[in-house]
Amino acid sequence: MTARLEDGRVLLIHLDRSRPVAWNDPAFWEILLGPGVRMDPDVLSERGSIYRLRFDTRDGGRRATQIRIETSTSTGSPDWFSLDKLLLTEEGLSLSRQEGCSPTGQRASRR
């Protein structure tokens, strides 16, 4: 699934666990991984960080999307945040520092 931003950048939301992630495809500005999508440790080390989504079921059968950042230096289980904490900037994605959110590390290299 892709999302085209107003400025033309394209996000890839990769949810298919059975297909490899197109890490080097120049068509995608950023890639977010869904639940269970495998992450190659070498790619994580090269990028420095990745974003991962999950979908929680709420009362009444509604679903809420949450996001976390995984870094090559992460220890333990990173916290999950609601999508309203995700910031889109010219430099990239980051998680808001509001309400106890920890700052995110930017990827080691940008396209």
N, C-alpha and C positions, 0 to 999 in steps of 0.2 A: 504494500500500500504506500502511496506517495502523497505528500502534501506540498503544494506549490505556494510559497509565500508571496506576498504582494510585490516584493522586490525581485522576484524571479528565482530565488534560491529554492531548491527542492530537498525536502526531508524524505528519507526512506524509513518507513516503519516496517521492520522486518519481523514477521510473525511466524513464518514457516520454518519449523524445526528441521525439516527434511532437506532444505535447500541451503547451499552455502551463501554466505553474506557477500554482497558485491562491494567489498571494502575499497577497491581501487577504481570504481566506476566514477569518472569525473562528472557524471550527470547529477550525482547526489552531493549536496553540500554537507549534510550530516546524516548519520544513521542511528536510529534508536532500535534496540533489540526487544523483542517480546519475551514472554515467559518461556523458559526451556530452550531458547536458542543458544546453542553452544558458542562459547567465546574462545578463540585460539589465544593461548597465553602470549605467544609471540606478537600477535596483532595488538593485543592490549598493551604490551610493553612498548611497542612502536608508537602507538597512538597516545599513550599516557592515561587515557580515560575513555569510557563509553557510557552511554545512558541506557538504562533498562526500564521497561514498562511492565506493569502487572495490572490485572483487573480484579478488583474485589467486589464481591456481591454484598449489597447493602439491604436494609429492610425494604420490603415491598418488591424484591427481585431486581432492583436497580443495580447497575454496575458503576463503580467508580474507578477511574484510571489513576494509578500512582506511578511515580518515577523515582529512580535513584541513580546516582553516579557510582560507577565502579572504577577504581584506579589501579594501576599496576602496583601501587604501594599500599593498597587497602588491607587492613587486618580486621578480621571479624566480619560481621554482617552490617553493611551500610544501612542507614535509615531510609525509609520510604517517605515520600512527600506527595501531596496532592499537586495536580498539574498547575494550579494557580501559583505555585512557587517557581515554576520554570520561566526564566527570562530569556528573551531572544534579543541579542545585540548584534551589532555589525561584526564583532569579533567571533561570536559563537553563542552557544547555549550555556547557561549557568543556572544554578539554583539560588533562589533568593536567600538572603541572610536573615530575613525576618523570622520572628518567632522561633528562635533557636536553630534555624537551619544552618548547617555548616557551609562555608564557602566551598566551591568546587575547584578542582584543578583543571586547567585548560589542557587540551590535547597538546602533545609535544610538538606536533607539526600541523599546520593548516594547509589546505590546498590553495 
